[in-house]
């Protein structure tokens, strides 16, 4: 998939995900949301790992914005893709379905490449 198509798809999915998250979080404070993401002793191993990856994503996505849309986009997407890689690794660790495992491998390969592209662009263009 070409980078442009992938970026458009990612933007649409991210927007839908954010909209769903906002709808779900309305009336819920951040402390309660973080408590919901905390692994529980009776969670399955994969649920614990997914919850941990979500907690890390919330922490890692926090960044200081520069006011330059291009730089902020590249930095945000690199962080976003890193979280996708973490979740794909949880699938490879716990998942059994060959189709899902293949998708996880594809996500890792593609997003590692894109992170490298974003970082190379940032190295040349970030102030």
C-alpha positions in Angstrom: 0.0 0.0 0.0 1.4 3.4 -0.9 2.4 5.7 1.9 -0.3 8.2 1.0 -3.1 5.6 1.0 -1.8 4.2 4.3 -1.7 7.7 5.8 -5.2 8.5 4.7 -6.5 5.1 6.1 -4.6 5.7 9.3 -6.0 9.2 9.7 -9.6 8.0 9.1 -9.2 5.1 11.6 -7.6 7.3 14.1 -10.4 9.9 13.8 -13.0 7.1 14.2 -11.1 5.7 17.2 -10.8 9.1 18.9 -14.5 9.8 18.3 -15.4 6.5 19.9 -13.0 7.1 22.8 -14.4 10.6 23.4 -17.9 9.3 23.3 -17.0 6.5 25.8 -15.1 8.9 28.1 -17.7 11.6 28.4 -18.4 12.1 32.0 -15.5 9.9 33.0 -12.5 11.4 34.6 -9.0 10.5 33.5 -8.3 8.7 36.8 -11.2 6.4 36.3 -10.2 5.7 32.7 -6.7 4.8 33.8 -8.1 2.5 36.4 -10.1 0.7 33.7 -6.8 0.1 31.8 -5.0 -1.2 34.8 -4.5 -5.0 34.5 -6.5 -7.0 37.0 -5.4 -10.3 38.6 -8.2 -12.2 36.9 -7.5 -10.8 33.4 -6.2 -13.3 30.8 -2.5 -12.9 30.0 -3.3 -11.3 26.6 -5.7 -8.9 28.2 -3.0 -7.9 30.8 -0.6 -7.3 27.9 -3.1 -5.3 25.8 -4.0 -3.2 28.8 -0.3 -2.6 29.5 0.2 -1.6 25.9 -2.7 0.9 26.1 -1.3 2.4 29.3 2.1 2.8 27.6 0.4 4.3 24.5 -1.4 6.9 26.6 1.9 7.9 28.3 4.0 7.8 25.1 1.5 9.8 23.0 1.9 12.8 25.3 4.2 15.3 23.6 4.9 19.0 23.4 3.6 20.4 20.2 5.8 22.7 18.1 3.1 24.6 16.2 4.5 23.2 13.0 1.9 20.8 11.6 4.4 18.8 9.6 6.8 18.2 12.5 4.0 17.5 14.9 2.4 15.1 12.4 5.6 13.2 11.9 6.3 13.0 15.6 2.8 12.0 16.5 2.6 9.3 13.8 6.0 7.8 14.8 4.7 7.5 18.4 1.3 6.1 17.2 3.0 3.5 15.0 5.2 2.4 17.9 2.1 1.7 19.9 0.7 -0.3 16.9 3.9 -2.4 16.9 3.5 -3.0 20.6 0.0 -4.3 20.1 1.0 -6.4 17.2 3.7 -8.0 19.3 1.0 -8.9 21.9 -0.9 -10.7 19.1 2.2 -12.6 18.1 2.8 -13.6 21.8 -0.7 -14.8 22.5 -2.7 -15.1 19.2 -3.4 -18.4 17.6 -5.2 -17.4 14.4 -2.8 -17.6 11.4 -4.5 -14.7 9.6 -4.3 -12.4 12.6 -0.7 -13.4 13.2 0.1 -12.6 9.6 -1.6 -9.2 9.9 0.4 -8.5 13.1 3.7 -9.3 11.2 2.6 -7.0 8.4 1.8 -4.2 10.8 5.2 -4.5 12.5 7.1 -4.5 9.2 5.1 -1.7 7.7 5.0 0.5 10.7 8.7 0.0 11.5 9.4 1.2 7.9 7.2 4.2 8.3 8.7 5.1 11.7 12.1 5.1 10.0 10.7 7.4 7.2 9.2 9.8 9.7 12.4 9.9 11.7 14.6 10.4 8.6 12.3 13.3 7.6 12.5 14.8 11.1 16.2 14.5 11.1 16.4 16.6 7.9 13.5 19.0 8.6 13.0 19.5 12.4 14.4 22.6 13.9 
